[in-house]
Amino acid sequence: MVASACLENEIPLCSLNDIEEGHSIEMVIQDRPLFAVRKADAIYAYWNICPHRGSPLNWSPNQFLSIDQQTIQCAFHGALFEIDSGLCVLGPCSGDHLQAIDLHQSGQDFTISAGQELPPAPVSLRAQALADLEDKE
């Protein structure tokens, strides 16, 4: 059994003013993709993993929200998630949740809290396919 990795140190995420209302940003920490969304005067962050397919939620950089900017939308199959809870309210994973990231707020600044478990590192299907081809030679 593989031991799960934990985030050892707090990592700065953003300031409230770095994200406009109804917009999102993405980043990678320790090879794990994540994104953050601003709703009112709060920032919500999730690992960029759809609970239905395990794939990233976005097709374009920093684009995670539905057209009306009221929900997070999976670009792969259209599932909709509440911004403030990560609950899937429409789609094949209804009732499931996005994997929330614990944040710490100090004034206008948000950091990713230390000590939380990291999701498994994503597998690059392209890299895996190339490795498989090399093994066959």
C-alpha positions in Angstrom: 0.0 0.0 0.0 1.3 3.4 -1.0 1.4 6.0 1.8 -0.5 9.2 0.9 1.5 12.4 0.5 0.7 15.4 2.7 1.4 19.1 2.2 4.2 19.9 4.6 4.2 23.7 4.4 1.6 26.4 3.8 1.7 27.7 0.2 0.6 31.1 -0.8 -2.4 30.9 -3.1 -3.6 34.4 -3.9 -4.9 37.7 -2.5 -8.6 38.4 -2.8 -7.9 41.1 -5.3 -6.0 38.7 -7.6 -9.2 37.1 -8.7 -12.2 39.1 -10.0 -15.7 38.2 -8.8 -16.9 35.2 -10.8 -13.5 34.2 -12.1 -11.0 31.5 -11.4 -7.3 30.8 -11.4 -5.3 27.6 -11.6 -2.0 26.4 -10.4 0.0 23.3 -9.7 1.6 22.3 -6.4 3.7 19.2 -5.9 2.5 18.0 -9.4 -1.1 18.3 -8.4 -3.4 20.7 -10.4 -5.8 22.9 -8.5 -8.0 25.9 -9.0 -9.6 28.7 -7.0 -12.8 30.6 -7.5 -13.8 34.0 -6.0 -17.4 34.2 -4.9 -18.3 37.4 -3.0 -15.5 38.1 -0.6 -14.4 34.4 -0.3 -12.0 32.2 -2.2 -12.9 28.5 -2.7 -10.2 26.0 -3.9 -10.5 22.5 -5.2 -8.2 19.9 -6.8 -8.7 19.9 -10.5 -10.2 16.4 -10.7 -13.7 15.6 -11.8 -15.2 13.0 -9.4 -16.9 11.3 -12.4 -14.0 10.7 -14.7 -10.9 11.7 -12.7 -10.0 14.1 -15.5 -9.3 17.8 -15.3 -12.4 20.0 -15.2 -11.3 22.6 -17.7 -10.3 22.6 -21.4 -8.9 26.2 -21.3 -6.6 27.7 -18.8 -8.3 29.4 -15.8 -11.8 28.5 -17.2 -13.8 26.6 -14.7 -17.2 28.4 -14.4 -20.4 28.0 -16.3 -21.5 30.8 -18.7 -23.5 32.5 -16.0 -20.5 32.2 -13.6 -22.8 30.7 -10.9 -21.4 27.2 -10.9 -18.2 25.3 -11.6 -18.7 23.3 -14.8 -16.8 20.2 -16.0 -15.8 20.8 -19.6 -15.8 17.1 -20.3 -19.4 16.2 -19.6 -21.1 19.4 -18.4 -21.6 18.5 -14.7 -22.3 21.5 -12.5 -20.9 22.0 -9.0 -21.7 24.6 -6.4 -18.9 27.1 -6.0 -19.0 27.2 -2.2 -19.4 23.5 -1.4 -18.2 21.6 -4.5 -21.4 19.6 -4.5 -22.4 18.3 -7.9 -25.9 19.4 -8.6 -26.3 18.3 -12.2 -24.6 15.6 -14.2 -23.5 12.0 -14.0 -21.8 12.6 -10.6 -24.8 14.3 -8.9 -24.4 14.1 -5.2 -20.6 13.7 -5.3 -18.2 16.6 -4.3 -15.1 18.1 -5.7 -12.1 17.6 -3.4 -11.9 20.8 -1.4 -8.6 22.3 -0.4 -8.2 23.7 3.1 -7.3 27.4 3.0 -6.2 29.8 5.6 -7.2 33.5 5.3 -5.2 36.3 6.8 -6.7 39.7 5.8 -7.0 39.6 2.0 -4.4 36.8 1.6 -5.2 33.1 1.2 -2.8 30.3 1.7 -3.1 26.6 1.2 -3.0 25.0 4.7 -0.2 22.6 5.6 -0.9 19.1 6.8 -3.7 18.2 4.3 -3.6 15.1 2.2 -2.7 15.5 -1.4 -4.6 13.6 -4.1 -2.6 11.1 -6.2 -0.4 12.7 -8.8 -2.1 12.6 -12.2 -0.9 10.2 -14.7 0.1 11.6 -18.1 -1.7 9.3 -20.6 0.6 10.5 -23.3 3.8 9.8 -21.3 2.4 6.4 -20.3 1.5 5.5 -23.9 5.1 6.5 -25.1 6.6 4.4 -22.2 4.4 1.5 -23.3 5.7 1.8 -26.9 9.3 1.8 -25.7 8.7 -1.3 -23.6 7.5 -3.2 -26.8 10.6 -2.4 -28.8 
